[in-house]
Amino acid sequence: MSIEPGSTGHFATRNAQGYMTQLCKHFAHKIPATVQGNEGLITFEIGQARLVARDGDLQCTVAGADAAAVERLQGIIDSHLARFAFREAFTRMDWQPAA
């Protein structure tokens, strides 16, 4: 499967590092997921999600074989983050096509 960047999403939050770590640890129970410093990588069957935590911002770049895979990955990240960030009334990342 050829994987190319599909889209990048941002979530403005003071808890970027915590949410990134929580997402990676959650997925690591079933699929490959790693955290190194302020970066995380989650490998799904349909693609990958790369996470970067910065001061005040959680960035996620999803990549998949096609547009449907990218859209599904966005939904997976958004739905899980919505559960973890419920105190911040998170609904979805601001997704933009990756450069």
Residue pairs with C-beta under 8 A, 6 or more apart in sequence:
1 65
2 65
3 47
3 48
3 63
3 64
3 65
4 63
5 61
5 62
5 63
5 98
5 99
6 47
6 62
6 63
6 64
6 67
6 69
6 70
6 73
6 97
6 98
7 61
7 62
7 70
7 74
7 95
7 96
7 97
7 98
8 59
8 60
8 61
8 62
8 95
8 96
8 97
8 98
8 99
9 59
9 60
9 61
9 62
9 74
9 77
9 78
9 92
9 93
9 94
9 95
9 96
10 57
10 58
10 59
10 60
10 93
10 94
11 19
11 57
11 58
11 60
11 81
11 85
11 90
11 93
11 94
12 56
12 57
13 19
13 56
13 57
13 58
13 85
13 88
13 90
14 56
15 85
15 88
16 53
16 54
16 55
16 56
16 57
16 58
17 38
17 53
19 53
19 58
19 81
19 84
19 85
20 35
20 38
20 39
20 40
20 51
20 52
20 53
20 58
21 35
21 40
22 84
23 33
23 40
23 42
23 51
23 77
23 80
23 81
23 84
24 33
24 34
24 35
24 40
24 41
24 42
24 51
25 33
25 35
26 33
26 80
26 84
27 33
27 42
27 80
28 34
31 42
31 43
31 44
31 45
32 41
32 42
32 43
33 40
33 41
33 42
33 43
34 40
34 41
38 52
38 53
38 54
39 50
39 51
39 52
39 53
40 50
40 51
40 52
40 53
41 48
41 49
41 50
41 51
42 48
42 49
42 51
44 73
44 76
46 64
46 65
46 69
46 72
46 73
47 62
47 63
47 64
47 65
47 69
47 70
47 73
48 62
48 63
48 64
49 60
49 61
49 62
49 63
49 73
49 76
49 77
50 60
50 61
50 62
50 63
51 58
51 59
51 60
52 58
52 59
52 60
53 59
58 81
60 77
60 93
61 98
62 70
62 73
62 74
62 77
63 70
63 73
63 98
64 70
64 72
64 73
74 92
74 93
74 95
77 93
78 91
78 92
78 93
81 90
81 93
82 90
82 91
82 92
